[in-house]
């Protein structure tokens, strides 16, 4: 009975930690050389030299 309770608490804690860290899933995007990350369009865009 106590082992089951301890396991249930441990699994609940690990699940809540995973949910709390879900905001960290947004990582910076790596773009090819000559491009940059356009955060508004959420895509790589070419660097335009004028």
Secondary structure as the mmCIF struct_conf table of DSSP 4:
data_model
#
loop_
_struct_conf.conf_type_id
_struct_conf.id
_struct_conf.beg_label_comp_id
_struct_conf.beg_label_asym_id
_struct_conf.beg_label_seq_id
_struct_conf.end_label_comp_id
_struct_conf.end_label_asym_id
_struct_conf.end_label_seq_id
HELX_RH_AL_P HELX_RH_AL_P1 UNK A 2 UNK A 20
HELX_RH_3T_P HELX_RH_3T_P1 UNK A 21 UNK A 25
HELX_LH_PP_P HELX_LH_PP_P1 UNK A 28 UNK A 30
TURN_TY1_P TURN_TY1_P1 UNK A 33 UNK A 34
STRN STRN1 UNK A 35 UNK A 38
TURN_TY1_P TURN_TY1_P2 UNK A 39 UNK A 42
STRN STRN2 UNK A 43 UNK A 46
HELX_LH_PP_P HELX_LH_PP_P2 UNK A 47 UNK A 49
#
